[in-house]
Amino acid sequence: MSAGELKGRNVLVSGAGGFVGPHLARAVVELGATVHGFGLGDLPREAPLSSWRALDLSETDTLHDLVRRTRPDFVVHLAGQSSAARSFEAPEETIRVNVTGTWNLLDAVRREAPQARTIVVGTSEAYGPSQPGTRLDEETPFGPVSPYALSKAMADQMAATYADVHGLDVVRARPFAHTGPGQSSRFVLPAWAKQVAAAEVGKAEPVLRVGNLDVTRDLSDVRDIVQGYVALMMRGAKGRAYNLCRGEGVKLDDVAQRLVSLARVPVRIEVDPSRFRPADVPYLVGNPTLTERECGWSVKIPFDDTLRDVLEDWRERA
C-alpha cells in the first residue's frame, strides 16, 4: 500500500488526546485519511479529528458502538497508562488499563470491524535490561522490570494471540523512548526542559535536578515515531512485531549536559536520589533493521533538533 492509498480511509485512534495522538492525527490527515479519536477528557483542540468520543476502554458497550459506527479501515491503539514511574505507585490500575483495555479494544474490532488493520503500540521497556553494546531485535525475549513494562508485554502477547487465533490483522509496534513538543513533564526530558525554561525566566533557581544519569537510551523524535506507525499501517506484515528506534544509544548524562548548554542562563546539574525509580533498565538500545527492510522507515530527525524543540515548547509555556 502506498501513502496515497490512505486517502479516503477511516482511522480510529485510541488515546488521541494524549502526547502522541495529535502528532499521529496530523500525519494521517496530511495523507488524506479521516481520523476519529476517543479517550479520556474533552476534545483535544490540537488534533485534527473528524469526531471525538470521551470514552474509557472499560465501557465495552459504548466501545463496540463506536467501532461499529466509525467503520475504521485502521485502528491505532495508543491509549494506556504510559508512565513506568507511576506504575510502581498504581500497579493494579496499570494492568487494568493496559491489559484489559487492550483486550476490550481488540475484541470490539474483532466483532465490529474484523477487516480493519490494528496497530497495537507496545514499548521497548518490555525487553528489560540488556548488555551494554547490544541492540535488541524483535526476537529478544521479554524481561520486564516494572508493572508498566509487564502490562505492555502482556498486551503485546495478547495482540499476537488475536492475530493467530482469530485471524485479526494486527501489527505490533515496539517504540523505544521518544519525546517532542507537547509531552508531559511526568517524563524525563520534558521535566528537565521545564526546569531549564523556568530558570531562564527567574521562576526557579538555576538548577537542573535529575535522577539516575547512568542510563543509556535509544531516543527518537515523536514526529519520526508517528511516521513509523503510518509505515506499519501501510506495509507491516500481519501478526508481526516491529521495533521503532534510532538504533543508537545516548547516556542521559550526555543529554543533560547538552540541554544545559542550550540554556540562556548558567544552570548547574544536581542529582536528586528521590527521582530514582525503584527499578530501572540501565541500557536499552534497539535494532531497527527489520522495520527499515520491510516497511522502509527510519529515524530522520537529529536528536539535537528534538532537544531544542522540546526546550522551545517549555519556554513558550513558561
N, C-alpha and C positions, 0 to 999 in steps of 0.2 A: 504494500500500500504506500502511495506517495503522500506528501503533505497536502496536496490538492484534494485528495480523497477524503479529507476531514470536512470539507465544505458541505454544509447542509446536514451534518451528523449531529446527533444529540449526545452530550456528555453530561453525566451526573457525577458531581463531586461531593463526597462527604467531607465535613470539616472545611468547607470552602471559605469560611470566615477566619481561619487561623493564619499562621505566618505564611505557609506555602500556598494555600488556596488561591489568594488573589493573583500571585505570580503565575500560577498554572492557568487560571481562567483567562488572563490576558494573553498568554502564549497560545492557547487553544482558539480563542476568539479571533486572533490575528490570522489563523488558518481557515477561518470561515465556519467554525462549528458554533453551535448554540450550547450554552453552558447553564445547567440547572444546579443549584447548590443547596445543601442543607447542613445544619449544625446547630450549636447552641447559640442563643442570643439573637440580636436583631440583624437585619440585612446589612452585610458588610459593604460600606459605601465605596471602598476602593476596588471591589471586584466587579467586573462587567458581567453580571449574571442576568439571564432572562427570567429566572424565577428563584425564589428563596423560600425555604421552609425551616422554621425553628423546630428542631426535632432531635430527640435523644435516640440513640441506637437501640435503647431498650423498649421503645414504643413500636413494637413489631407490627401491629395492625396498620398504623399510620405509615410506617416504613414500606410495607408491601404496597399500600395505596400509592405512595409517591413514586415508587419504581414503575408500577403499572401505568400511572398517568403520564410520566415523562418519557416512557418508551426509549430508554437510552440505548445507543449503539456502543457506548463505552461508559464504564464506571471506574472512577479513580477514588480509592479509599484512603483518605488522608486522616480522617477523624481518629482521635485517641488521646490518651494521656501520654505526653511525649517527653516528660522530664524524668531522667533516671534519678535525680536527687529527690524529687517528690515521691517517686515510687517507694523509697525507703520509709517515708512518712505515711503513705497511704497504699500499702501493697494490695489490699483487697479491692479497693477502687480501681487500681491499675489493671489487675487481672480481669475484673468485670468489664471495664470499658474496652480494653484492647483485645481480649479473647472472646468474651460473649458478644460484644458489639460486632466484631468481625464475623462471627458465626451468624448473627442475625442478618447482617447485610448480604452475605453470600447466599443465605437461604432465600432471602427476598428476591435476589437476582435469579437464582435457580428456578423459582416458581413463577416470577412475573416477567422476566426478560432473559430467558436462557440463551438467546443468541448473542447477548452483549459480551464484549471483552471487558474483564475486570482486572484492574491493576491494584494489587494489594501491596501497600507500602509498608515494608518492614524496617529493619535497622541493622547496621553493621555491628552494633553492640551485642547482638545475639551470638556473634562468633566468640566473644570473650577474649581473654589475654592470648597474645602470641609472642613468639620470639622476635626480638629486635632484628630488623633487616629482612623480615619475611613480608610477603604480600599475600593476603588471604584471597583465595578464589572461591567460587560458588560451591566447590566440593568440600570445603573446610567444615568439619563437624562443629555444631554449635556448642558453646560453653558459657552460657550467660552467668553474670555475677551480680545482677541487680534484678529486682522484681520487674522493672521495665523491660530489660533485655529478655527475661524469661517469658514475659507476656507476648513479646513480639516474636520470639522463637516459636511459641505455641501457635500464634496466628499464622505464621509462615507455613508451618506444617499443615494447619487446617486448610489453607488455601490450596496446597498441593493435593490434599485429600479430595477436595471438591473437584479438582481437575481430573484426578484419577478415577474416582468412584462415580461421580455424577456427570462427567464429561463437560464440565463448565469450562469456558475459555478464560482461564485465569493465568495471569503473568505476575510473578513475584518480584518486586523491586527491593533491593537492599542498598539504600543510600548510606554512604558514610557521612561524617559530620559536614554540615553545610550551614552557611549563615548568609546574611544580607540585610538590606533595608527592611524594616518592619518587624524584625524578630524581637521577641520579648526579652527583657533584661533578666528573666529567670535563667537564661542561658549564658554561657561564659563570655563569649566575645562581645555581645551587646551590653552585658553587665559592665565589662571593662570600658567600653566606649562611652557608656552613660557616665561613669565616674570621671573620665577624662573631660568630657564635654561640660560637666558640672564644675569641674576645677577651672576650666578656661574662663567661665563667666563669674567666678567667685562664689558659687553656690556650695562649694565643698573645698576642703583643703586639698592641696596638690599632691595627693597620694593615691596610687592605684593599688587597692587591696585585692590580693589574689589568693587562690588556693594552691593546690599542688601543681607546680610548673614542670615537674619532671615527668611529663606526659607527652607522648607523640601521637598526633592525629593526622589523618588524611582529610584535608579541609578543602571544600569547594564552595562555589557561589550558588545560592538558591536558584538564580536565573539559569545556570547551567543544568542544575538538577531537574528543573521542570522540563527543560528540553529533553532530558533523559526519559522522563515519563511519557512525553509525546512520542519519542522514538520507540518505546516499548509498546505503546498503543498501536503504532503502525507496523512495526517489524519484529516485535518479540515473538518467541515461539510459545505456543500454548503449554502451560504447566511448568515452564522453565523459570529459574531464578536468575536475576542479573544484578551484579554489583554496579553501583553508580558512584564513581570516585575519581580522584585525580591520579592515584597510583603512586603518590609521593607523600612522605611524612614530614611534618614540621613540629618541632618542640614548642609547647606552649610558652616556655621561657622566651624563645625567639619571637613568638607572636607578641608577647607583652612588650618586649624591647622595641619592636617595630611600631607598635601602637603609640608608646610614649614618645617616640621620635617624631610622630606626626602632630603631637600636641603643640598648642600655641603658647603654652607656659611650661616651665620646668615641672615635671612630675616624677616623683620617685616611686619605686615599686616596693611594696611591703607584703610579705607573706602572712596570711591570716589563717591559722590552723582550723578555725571554726568553719572555713569554707571547703575543707576537705570532705570528700564523700566517704561513707562507711566502707565502700569497696569501689575500686576503680580498675580500669584497664590501662596499664602503663603504655602499651604500644598497640596501635590499631591502624594498619595501612592495608588498603585493598588492591586487588588486581582487576583492572577494568577490561582486560583483553577480550573476554567473551562478548561483552556489550559492544565494544568497538567493532569486532569482527562481524557479529550477527545483526547489529542494529545501526551501525555507522555513527555512533555517538561517542563524543569525548569531551572532556572539560576544555573550555576555550578562554575563560576569563582569568587573568593573572590574579593570584591571591592578594597581592598588594593593592590592586584596584578594589577588590571586595572590602578590604580593611578600611580603605579611605571612604568608601560609600557608607559603610556601617557607622563610622565616626561622623560623617556629614549628617546622616539621619538623626543621630542623637544630638548633634549641635542644633539642628532645627527644632528638636523637641525641647532642648534646654532653654 
